[in-house]
Amino acid sequence: MLMLNPPGCNIGYFCPLPMLLSNKKHFPAVDEHTSFGDDGDTLENSNGKEVATNEECSNMEPYVGMEFESEEAAKVFYDAYATSLGFIMRVDAFRRSMRDGKVVWRRLVCNKEGFRKLRPKRSENRKPRAITREGCKAMIVVKKEKTGSWIVTRFVKEHNHPLVVTPANGRRSVLLSQTPDEKDIKIRELTAELQRERKRSAAYQEQLDMVLREMEEHSNHLSRNIDDIVQSVKEIESKRVGLSNTQHPP
């Protein structure tokens, strides 16, 4: 999304809000060709559709039935709405179509949704991490319709924690103050997952080597048994021929 900062902008960028089209508000996506008019208020994208300023963005609240042109437009809108209220959006769960595998359902939540997973303490000297999840229920759920548009099917407004409304470059300030910890958490989670996968892979390799060794030993054992059987058959045949010659001399 193109980041714009015209005079009077109070949250640092524009969001893809609609002008009134027919009797229904429709939310076009902002692209790199978006430009704003002489008054610094009205935006127009490459499709010629008008999109609203961040003043309208801060005044607009999601509602069930709200329509967007795409999933990305819904994300951008809720992200801007979150910034104007003083929380950070997190892209959460999704569902895919059984037919083509494309995403057809998405949940966007507050970054304080859920709770941190409890893990065994490794050291008493480790500094406790800041609590970033508090079980907040605020969210919107959007679903793709047969027409291709995305509709809000659920909206939970209430948060269970204080909201931090910041001035001009508010989103950047909030992100700088909160996301490093979340990034650290994500990095640690990914690192731990990588270590688990490596251990699992090493265990699988060890088991595979063991199976191959057992197969080789079994194969050698079968070969020896076959050689013994062949030798026994030869000995029996030799004795039979010798016995026959004794009983029936030439």
C-alpha positions as CSV (number, residue, x, y, z in Angstrom):
1,M,0.0,0.0,0.0
2,L,1.2,3.5,-0.8
3,M,2.1,5.5,2.3
4,L,1.0,9.1,2.1
5,N,1.3,11.9,4.6
6,P,-0.6,15.0,3.4
7,P,-1.1,18.2,5.5
8,G,-3.5,17.6,8.4
9,C,-2.9,13.8,8.4
10,N,-3.3,12.6,12.0
11,I,-2.3,9.0,11.7
12,G,0.4,9.1,9.1
13,Y,-1.3,7.5,6.1
14,F,-4.5,7.0,4.1
15,C,-6.8,4.0,4.4
16,P,-9.0,2.7,1.6
17,L,-12.4,4.0,2.8
18,P,-15.2,4.6,0.4
19,M,-17.3,7.4,-0.9
20,L,-21.0,6.5,-0.9
21,L,-21.7,4.3,-3.9
22,S,-25.4,3.7,-4.5
23,N,-26.9,2.8,-1.0
24,K,-23.9,0.6,0.0
25,K,-20.4,1.5,1.1
26,H,-17.8,-0.4,-1.0
27,F,-14.1,-0.4,-0.2
28,P,-11.7,-0.3,-3.1
29,A,-8.1,-1.2,-2.6
30,V,-5.4,1.5,-2.6
31,D,-2.6,0.9,-5.1
32,E,0.7,2.6,-6.1
33,H,-1.1,4.9,-8.5
34,T,-3.3,6.4,-5.8
35,S,-3.2,10.2,-5.8
36,F,-5.0,13.0,-4.0
37,G,-6.7,16.1,-5.2
38,D,-5.9,19.8,-5.0
39,D,-7.7,20.1,-1.7
40,G,-5.5,17.4,-0.2
41,D,-8.6,15.5,0.9
42,T,-10.0,13.3,-1.8
43,L,-8.0,10.3,-3.1
44,E,-8.4,8.6,-6.5
45,N,-6.8,5.3,-7.4
46,S,-5.8,3.9,-10.8
47,N,-9.3,2.5,-11.3
48,G,-10.8,6.0,-11.0
49,K,-12.6,5.1,-7.8
50,E,-12.6,7.6,-4.9
51,V,-11.2,6.6,-1.6
52,A,-11.6,8.5,1.6
53,T,-9.1,10.4,3.8
54,N,-7.8,9.2,7.2
55,E,-10.2,11.6,8.9
56,E,-13.1,9.5,7.6
57,C,-11.0,6.4,8.4
58,S,-10.8,7.4,12.1
59,N,-14.5,8.1,12.1
60,M,-15.5,4.9,10.4
61,E,-16.3,1.8,12.5
62,P,-16.6,-1.7,11.1
63,Y,-20.1,-3.3,10.9
64,V,-21.6,-6.6,9.9
65,G,-22.3,-6.4,6.2
66,M,-19.5,-4.0,5.4
67,E,-18.1,-4.9,1.9
68,F,-14.6,-4.8,0.6
69,E,-13.2,-5.4,-2.9
70,S,-10.5,-7.8,-1.6
71,E,-9.1,-9.4,1.5
72,E,-6.2,-7.0,1.4
73,A,-8.6,-4.0,1.4
74,A,-10.2,-5.4,4.6
75,K,-6.8,-5.8,6.2
76,V,-5.8,-2.2,5.3
77,F,-9.1,-0.8,6.6
78,Y,-9.0,-2.7,9.9
79,D,-5.3,-1.8,10.3
80,A,-6.1,1.9,9.9
81,Y,-9.1,1.6,12.2
82,A,-6.9,-0.1,14.8
83,T,-4.3,2.7,14.6
84,S,-7.0,5.4,15.0
85,L,-8.3,3.7,18.2
86,G,-4.9,2.9,19.6
87,F,-4.3,-0.8,19.2
88,I,-2.4,-3.0,16.7
89,M,-4.1,-5.4,14.3
90,R,-2.8,-9.0,14.0
91,V,-3.8,-11.2,11.0
92,D,-5.1,-14.3,12.6
93,A,-6.9,-17.5,11.5
94,F,-8.0,-18.3,8.0
95,R,-9.9,-20.9,6.0
96,R,-9.3,-22.2,2.5
97,S,-11.7,-23.3,-0.2
98,M,-12.0,-27.1,-0.5
99,R,-12.2,-26.5,-4.3
100,D,-9.2,-24.4,-5.2
101,G,-7.3,-23.9,-1.9
102,K,-7.7,-20.1,-1.9
103,V,-8.4,-18.2,1.3
104,V,-12.1,-17.5,1.7
105,W,-12.4,-16.6,5.4
106,R,-10.1,-14.5,7.5
107,R,-10.1,-13.3,11.1
108,L,-8.4,-10.0,12.0
109,V,-7.8,-9.5,15.7
110,C,-6.2,-7.2,18.3
111,N,-2.5,-8.1,18.9
112,K,-3.4,-8.7,22.6
113,E,-5.8,-11.6,21.6
114,G,-5.3,-14.9,23.3
115,F,-2.8,-15.8,26.0
116,R,0.9,-16.7,25.9
117,K,1.6,-20.4,26.0
118,L,3.0,-21.6,29.3
119,R,6.4,-23.2,28.9
120,P,8.7,-24.9,31.5
121,K,11.1,-22.5,33.1
122,R,14.6,-23.0,31.9
123,S,16.4,-20.7,34.3
124,E,15.4,-18.7,37.3
125,N,17.9,-16.0,36.3
126,R,16.1,-15.2,33.0
127,K,14.4,-11.9,32.7
128,P,10.6,-12.4,32.4
129,R,9.2,-11.2,29.1
130,A,6.7,-8.5,28.9
131,I,3.0,-9.7,28.7
132,T,1.8,-8.9,25.2
133,R,-1.4,-11.0,25.2
134,E,-4.3,-10.4,27.5
135,G,-7.1,-12.4,26.0
136,C,-8.6,-9.5,24.1
137,K,-11.7,-10.5,22.1
138,A,-11.8,-7.5,19.7
139,M,-11.9,-8.7,16.1
140,I,-13.5,-8.6,12.7
141,V,-14.2,-11.7,10.5
142,V,-14.5,-11.3,6.7
143,K,-15.7,-13.9,4.3
144,K,-15.4,-14.0,0.5
145,E,-18.7,-14.0,-1.3
146,K,-19.5,-15.7,-4.7
147,T,-19.3,-12.3,-6.3
148,G,-15.6,-12.0,-5.2
149,S,-16.2,-9.3,-2.7
150,W,-15.4,-9.7,1.0
151,I,-18.1,-9.1,3.7
152,V,-17.7,-8.5,7.4
153,T,-19.6,-11.3,9.1
154,R,-18.6,-10.6,12.7
155,F,-17.4,-7.5,14.6
156,V,-16.4,-7.4,18.2
157,K,-15.6,-3.8,19.3
158,E,-14.8,-4.1,23.0
159,H,-11.2,-4.4,24.2
160,N,-10.2,-5.6,27.7
161,H,-7.2,-3.4,28.0
162,P,-6.4,0.4,27.7
163,L,-6.0,1.8,24.2
164,V,-3.1,4.0,23.4
165,V,-4.0,6.8,21.0
166,T,-0.9,8.5,19.6
167,P,-0.4,11.7,17.5
168,A,0.9,12.2,13.9
169,N,3.2,9.3,13.5
170,G,1.3,7.2,16.0
171,R,1.4,3.9,14.2
172,R,5.2,4.1,13.9
173,S,5.5,5.0,17.6
174,V,3.2,2.2,18.7
175,L,5.0,-0.3,16.4
176,L,8.4,0.8,17.6
177,S,7.4,0.4,21.3
178,Q,5.6,-2.9,20.9
179,T,6.6,-5.0,17.9
180,P,10.3,-5.7,18.9
181,D,9.1,-7.9,21.8
182,E,6.7,-9.6,19.5
183,K,9.4,-10.1,16.9
184,D,11.7,-11.5,19.5
185,I,9.0,-13.9,20.6
186,K,8.3,-15.0,17.1
187,I,12.1,-15.5,16.4
188,R,12.4,-17.6,19.6
189,E,9.4,-19.6,18.6
190,L,10.7,-20.2,15.1
191,T,14.2,-21.0,16.4
192,A,12.7,-23.5,18.9
193,E,10.6,-25.1,16.2
194,L,13.7,-25.4,13.9
195,Q,15.6,-27.1,16.7
196,R,12.8,-29.5,17.3
197,E,12.6,-30.3,13.6
198,R,16.4,-30.9,13.5
199,K,16.2,-33.2,16.5
200,R,13.2,-35.0,14.9
201,S,15.1,-35.3,11.6
202,A,18.2,-36.7,13.4
203,A,16.0,-39.2,15.2
204,Y,14.4,-40.3,11.9
205,Q,17.8,-40.6,10.2
206,E,19.1,-42.8,13.1
207,Q,16.0,-45.0,12.9
208,L,16.5,-45.3,9.1
209,D,20.2,-46.2,9.5
210,M,19.2,-48.9,12.1
211,V,16.6,-50.4,9.7
212,L,19.1,-50.4,6.9
213,R,21.7,-52.2,9.1
214,E,19.1,-54.8,10.2
215,M,18.1,-55.3,6.5
216,E,21.7,-55.8,5.5
217,E,22.4,-58.2,8.4
218,H,19.2,-60.1,7.5
219,S,20.2,-60.3,3.9
220,N,23.7,-61.6,4.8
221,H,22.1,-64.2,7.1
222,L,19.8,-65.3,4.3
223,S,22.7,-65.6,1.9
224,R,24.6,-67.7,4.3
225,N,21.6,-69.9,4.9
226,I,21.1,-70.3,1.1
227,D,24.8,-71.3,0.7
228,D,24.4,-73.8,3.5
229,I,21.3,-75.3,1.9
230,V,23.0,-75.5,-1.5
231,Q,26.0,-77.2,0.1
232,S,23.8,-79.7,2.0
233,V,21.9,-80.5,-1.2
234,K,25.2,-81.2,-3.0
235,E,26.4,-83.4,-0.2
236,I,23.2,-85.4,-0.2
237,E,23.3,-85.8,-4.0
238,S,26.9,-86.9,-3.8
239,K,26.1,-89.5,-1.1
240,R,23.1,-90.7,-3.2
241,V,25.3,-91.2,-6.2
242,G,27.9,-93.0,-4.2
243,L,25.3,-95.3,-2.6
244,S,23.8,-96.1,-6.0
245,N,27.2,-97.1,-7.4
246,T,27.8,-99.4,-4.5
247,Q,24.5,-101.2,-4.9
248,H,24.8,-101.5,-8.7
249,P,28.4,-101.9,-9.7
250,P,29.2,-101.6,-13.4
